[in-house]
Amino acid sequence: MNDAERLWNPLHVPIERGSRERPHPTVAAARARAEQGPAGEPADLDADWLREICLAAGVDDVGFTALATPGLEGERDYVLEALPGTCTLIGFCLRTSRDNLQSRSTSAANRDVATTQELAHEAARHICLELQRRGVRALYPASGFPAEIHRFPNRSWVVSHKLVAVAAGLGQMGLHRNVIHPKFGTFIVLGTILIDRPVSRYSQPVLSNPCIDCGLCVSTCPVGAIHANGGFDFDACYTHNNHHELSNFAGWVEEVVDSADAADYRRRVTPSETLSVWQSLSFQPQFRAGYCVAVCPAGTDVLGNFLNDPDGHARDVVAPLMRKPEYVYVDTGSAAEAHVQSRFPHKTVRHPRRVTVPEPEIDPVPERHDQ
């Protein structure tokens, strides 16, 4: 290799450096465009135009709320950390396939939730790209995972889609702690987009809660997490429904590590449980029971069938889930364990090994964004 080849080898990319006397051409062009119009505050985005952009991207309903809306105070620092300058939150939803979620087949329900979440991400990405093309900064957090997992067991999500949905007029929280849309009911996946512009008109919350207080979610929940008096046992729900995630997954790893041999492992974890973990790792995290969603008759799209034939709803949707033999994961000696044993004796109680995750030490909370 001669000296010229050493200086100008095939991997070298010559660039044109700008100077004060001779600025780079693209820099000069950008400055010229900026000088063509007077500087000032960007205009509010037209609400009707923005709604059409969102619906054209594939969402089924959308609403807009200001970050300063009362009730969203706890979201502020997390949102501004993700996208500095955010002033508006776009809340949107996509319908899920109702028959999939109502099926006794857990795989059918999980498949549709995972598919709808990806469609929500695809729609949100399309909206963000269109807004960015028009000079608006826009960011979409995940509808579920991935999350800021280094902050677990504290808050690890960027924004609460449920709180935004309620503020943006997409529904109200039901007894089962899911947002119920006035039309689509509880058969929705939620998403949020952060933008740095005001909107000409913000949405108002739904005045009447679509939840009809039928109590079906209370009756069907295998761990008794939903209470008729309005209470909710989050830990019982998390322990069972999210058995393959977070600290429950860490517990499974420790079972593997602590097992003396294959026979000892099989005494701790059954072969079907091992296959369930494999399925969650290979495809999508598998929820064990979305029964509270499946049986909910709220929403005008759903309520008519229930009112016309409540016995059919009980026979075809509610009863199969309640009769279903399955593992139910509960903490030893908990109220959830007593609930399973008394109400669902045909279901098999399992005590998962759960790992106590310490408080995060690195970047535990968002940066402060004081006004």
Helices and strands as residue ranges (DSSP letters): H 3-7, H 25-36, H 47-56, E 61-66, G 73-75, H 76-82, E 88-95, H 98-102, H 106-133, E 138-139, G 149-151, H 161-167, E 172-173, E 179-180, E 188-195, H 216-220, H 234-241, H 246-258, H 262-268, H 271-282, H 291-294, H 300-308, H 310-313, I 314-318, H 319-323, E 327-329, H 335-343, E 348-350
